[in-house]
Amino acid sequence: MSRTLRTSLFAAAAAVALTLTGCAAGDTDSAPEDGEGLGTLKVGALQTPAGDILQHIAETSAAEAGLEIEFVPFTDYNTPNTALVDGSIDANLFQNETFLETFNDAAGADLISIGQAYLPSAAFYSDKVSSFDELEDGATIAIPNDPTNEGRALLLLASEGLIETTEDVVDLTGVTANPKNFEFREIENATLPQALPDVDAAFVTISFALPAGLTGDQAILLEGEDSPYYNVLATRPELEDDERVQKLYELLTTQETADFENETWGGLVVPVVRG
């Protein structure tokens, strides 16, 4: 595990340790009295694509269901879980199950997944080449340094036979063969688009690719629908059966929401449809 990753997880754990005892005071339970609909649910997420999806649902199907969604924006992967633990929000939508498990282990938390909502496809991009075949030996490749996406990037390379890794790779220590002698740079996920001019290729998740103007057509290697990295709706255990949380998950996985995702992102966001 990289030094940056350990530092990030330690910081998250420390923040949670300070806030766990204050959950009751900060509880955002907004369940309504009888006859007032389902009430308000505060949901944290990065703006794209999760925030856009939440705002679409808030303006359409949620209103019809009597659910008010209050979207709370975040700009990084470090704070939405801390905010969920301390009660600042009721749920979040930004992470996959592996990331959630890693956070819980590091922070001593017990956040849970309600279920998979969509796949935010990730990809490798380059300003210098149009395919990985064009990369020379020793090429510099930037990858995320967060608990999940570093392993995600390495597994995508391994699936193409470009490197070999352990089955549960999470960082560079899990690389078992690197025949092209790629030089990997571990970089904060949010800054990877800005790193493109300085490296030969970079792995960028959709939350940061789209705001930077990167599309699936520009990718030199794109994640497929069989990816295990679907984002989940997460909450605290006491809200698992809350009608607001359950209704939001239902609305996240309707055909109507899937149509919105397909029309908006043209396949970069892979929907989950249930029922």
C-alpha positions in Angstrom: 0.0 0.0 0.0 1.4 3.4 -1.0 2.4 6.0 1.6 -0.2 8.4 0.2 -2.9 5.8 0.4 -2.0 5.0 4.0 -2.0 8.7 4.9 -5.4 9.2 3.2 -6.9 6.3 5.1 -5.4 7.3 8.4 -6.9 10.8 7.9 -10.3 9.4 7.1 -10.1 7.1 10.1 -9.1 9.9 12.4 -11.9 12.1 11.2 -14.5 9.4 11.7 -13.1 8.7 15.2 -13.8 12.3 16.1 -17.3 12.2 14.7 -18.7 8.8 15.6 -19.8 9.9 19.0 -21.6 12.9 17.5 -23.8 11.0 15.1 -27.0 11.4 17.2 -26.6 15.1 17.5 -25.9 15.5 13.7 -28.6 13.1 12.6 -30.4 14.4 9.5 -33.4 12.2 9.9 -36.1 14.2 8.0 -38.9 11.5 8.0 -42.2 13.4 7.9 -45.3 13.1 10.0 -48.2 11.2 8.6 -49.7 12.8 5.5 -46.6 14.7 4.5 -45.2 12.4 1.9 -41.9 10.6 2.4 -39.9 13.7 3.4 -36.4 14.9 2.6 -33.3 12.8 2.1 -29.8 14.4 2.0 -27.6 12.6 -0.4 -23.9 13.3 -1.0 -22.2 12.8 -4.3 -19.8 14.2 -6.8 -21.5 16.3 -9.4 -20.9 14.1 -12.4 -22.5 11.7 -13.0 -24.1 11.0 -9.6 -25.2 14.5 -8.9 -26.7 14.9 -12.3 -28.6 11.6 -11.8 -29.9 12.7 -8.4 -31.0 16.0 -9.7 -32.8 14.4 -12.6 -34.6 12.0 -10.2 -35.4 14.9 -7.8 -37.1 16.9 -10.6 -39.1 13.9 -12.0 -39.9 10.6 -10.4 -39.0 11.6 -6.8 -41.4 14.4 -6.8 -44.2 12.1 -8.0 -43.3 9.7 -5.2 -43.4 12.4 -2.5 -39.7 12.2 -1.9 -37.6 15.4 -1.7 -33.9 14.8 -2.5 -31.4 17.3 -1.2 -28.2 16.9 -3.2 -25.1 17.7 -1.2 -22.1 18.1 -3.6 -18.6 16.9 -2.8 -15.4 17.3 -4.9 -13.3 14.4 -3.6 -13.5 10.8 -2.5 -12.3 11.4 1.1 -15.2 13.3 2.7 -18.6 11.8 1.6 -18.2 8.8 3.9 -17.1 10.9 6.8 -20.1 13.1 6.3 -22.4 10.0 6.2 -20.9 8.7 9.4 -21.3 12.0 11.3 -24.9 12.4 10.2 -24.4 15.4 7.9 -26.0 13.4 5.1 -28.4 10.4 5.0 -26.8 8.5 2.1 -24.1 8.9 -0.5 -23.7 7.8 -4.1 -20.0 7.9 -5.2 -18.3 4.6 -4.4 -18.2 0.9 -5.2 -18.4 -1.9 -2.7 -14.7 -2.4 -2.5 -14.1 1.3 -1.7 -16.8 1.1 1.0 -15.3 -2.0 2.6 -11.9 -0.4 2.6 -13.2 2.7 4.3 -15.1 0.7 6.9 -12.0 -1.3 7.8 -9.7 1.7 8.0 -12.2 3.9 9.9 -13.9 1.4 12.1 -17.2 2.3 10.6 -20.2 0.2 9.6 -21.7 1.9 6.5 -23.7 -0.4 4.3 -24.6 -0.7 0.7 -28.3 -0.7 -0.3 -27.3 -2.0 -3.8 -25.6 -1.3 -7.1 -26.9 1.8 -9.0 -24.7 2.2 -12.1 -21.2 1.7 -13.5 -19.3 5.0 -14.0 -16.9 3.7 -16.7 -13.3 4.6 -16.3 -10.6 4.7 -19.0 -7.1 5.4 -20.0 -6.5 8.6 -21.9 -3.5 10.0 -23.7 -2.4 13.2 -25.4 0.4 11.4 -27.1 -0.8 8.2 -28.6 -4.1 6.8 -29.9 -3.7 3.2 -28.6 -1.7 1.4 -26.0 0.1 -0.5 -28.8 1.9 2.8 -29.6 3.3 3.2 -26.1 7.0 2.5 -26.0 8.9 0.5 -23.3 9.3 2.7 -20.2 6.2 4.8 -20.9 5.0 6.8 -18.0 1.4 6.0 -16.9 -0.5 8.0 -14.2 -2.9 6.0 -12.0 -5.1 7.0 -9.0 -3.7 6.6 -5.5 -7.0 5.9 -3.8 -7.9 2.5 -2.2 -10.0 1.2 -5.1 -9.2 2.9 -8.3 -5.5 2.1 -8.3 -6.2 -1.6 -8.3 -9.0 -0.9 -10.9 -6.5 0.7 -13.3 -4.0 -2.1 -12.8 -6.6 -4.8 -13.4 -7.7 -3.1 -16.6 -4.1 -3.2 -17.9 -3.8 -6.8 -16.8 -7.0 -7.7 -18.6 -5.3 -6.6 -21.8 -2.1 -8.5 -21.1 0.0 -5.4 -20.7 1.0 -6.3 -17.1 0.4 -9.2 -14.7 -1.1 -8.7 -11.2 -2.3 -10.6 -8.2 -6.0 -11.3 -8.2 -6.7 -8.9 -5.4 -4.3 -6.1 -6.5 -4.9 -2.8 -4.8 -1.6 -1.0 -5.5 1.8 -1.4 -7.2 2.9 -4.1 -4.8 0.4 -6.4 -6.6 2.1 -6.1 -10.0 3.9 -9.4 -10.6 5.1 -8.7 -14.2 5.7 -5.5 -16.1 7.2 -6.6 -19.5 7.1 -3.1 -21.0 8.7 -1.5 -18.0 5.9 1.0 -17.6 6.8 3.7 -15.0 3.7 4.3 -12.9 2.9 7.5 -11.1 0.4 7.4 -8.3 -1.6 10.6 -8.3 -4.7 12.0 -6.6 -7.7 10.9 -8.6 -9.1 14.4 -9.1 -5.9 15.8 -10.7 -5.4 13.0 -13.2 -6.9 14.9 -16.2 -4.5 17.8 -15.5 -1.6 15.3 -15.5 -2.2 14.2 -19.1 0.3 16.6 -20.7 3.1 15.4 -18.4 2.7 11.6 -18.9 2.2 9.2 -21.7 -1.2 7.9 -20.5 -3.5 8.4 -17.5 -6.4 6.5 -15.9 -9.3 8.8 -15.3 -12.7 8.0 -13.7 -15.8 9.5 -15.2 -16.4 11.9 -12.3 -13.3 13.8 -13.3 -13.1 12.8 -17.0 -16.4 14.5 -18.1 -15.8 17.9 -16.4 -12.3 17.9 -18.1 -14.0 17.3 -21.5 -12.8 13.7 -21.9 -15.2 11.3 -23.6 -15.3 7.6 -24.4 -14.3 8.3 -28.0 -11.0 9.7 -26.8 -10.2 6.8 -24.6 -7.3 4.5 -25.6 -8.6 1.7 -23.3 -12.2 1.7 -21.9 -13.6 -0.3 -19.1 -16.4 -2.8 -20.1 -19.8 -3.7 -18.7 -18.4 -6.7 -16.9 -16.5 -4.4 -14.6 -17.0 -5.1 -10.8 -16.8 -1.4 -10.0 -20.5 -0.4 -10.0 -21.3 2.4 -7.7 -23.6 1.7 -4.8 -26.1 3.7 -2.7 -24.6 3.7 0.8 -26.2 4.7 4.1 -25.9 4.0 7.9 -27.3 0.7 9.3 -30.2 2.5 11.1 -31.4 3.9 7.8 -31.2 0.6 5.8 -35.0 0.1 5.9 -35.9 3.8 5.8 -38.7 4.4 3.2 -36.8 7.4 1.8 -33.6 5.4 1.2 -35.5 2.4 -0.2 -37.5 4.7 -2.6 -34.4 6.4 -3.8 -32.8 3.1 -4.6 -35.9 2.0 -6.5 -35.9 5.2 -8.5 -32.1 4.9 -9.2 -32.7 1.6 -10.9 -35.8 2.2 -13.1 -35.8 2.1 -16.9 -36.6 5.8 -16.9 -33.4 6.6 -15.1 -31.5 4.2 -17.3 -32.9 6.0 -20.4 -31.7 9.3 -18.9 -28.2 7.9 -18.3 -27.9 6.5 -21.8 -29.1 9.6 -23.5 -26.9 11.9 -21.4 -23.6 9.9 -21.4 -24.0 7.6 -24.4 -22.8 4.4 -22.8 -20.1 5.8 -20.5 -22.5 5.3 -17.6 -23.9 1.8 -17.6 -27.3 1.6 -15.9 -28.6 -1.0 -13.4 -32.3 -1.8 -14.0 -34.3 -3.8 -11.5 -37.9 -4.8 -11.6 
